[in-house]
Structure formats: structure tokens, C-alpha cells
Amino acid sequence: MPTTARRRAAAWALLVLALSANALASAGVLPLAAGLAGGVVALACATALVLGRARRRGAQDAPVRRSRL
């Protein structure tokens, strides 16, 4: 498996674990600090996955969305 695919798989796995920790903290099973840490890690993983997708897709290929205001 190429390095990029491994990183992407690791980011997805970490995202799932972080969201699970956040959910367990919200349910009261884990302390609040664990939920906050899970939320920060989940946000970082989601950002990395979205930015990686944008880089792979290429900025010039991205559709331009215009507001209908």
C-alpha cells in the first residue's frame, strides 16, 4: 500500500476513534477532558482528509459555485 493511502487510512481510523471517544464522553462514560481531546483530534483528522482530497483533485478542477442572491 502506498504511503499516501496508508496515511489516509490511518487518518480515517483515528477519526473514528476520536469520534467514539467524543461520543463516550458525551454519554458520561469518559471524563470531559477525553471528550475535548477527541473533538480536537477529530477536527484535525477531518481537516486533513478534506485538504488531502482537495489536493488530489486539483484546485483547477474544482467547480465554481455561485450564490443566487
Secondary structure, DSSP 8 states (H G I E B T S, - for coil): --HHHHHHHHHHHHHHHHHHHHHHHHTTSS-HHHHHHHHHHHHHHHHHHHHHHHHHH-GGGS-------
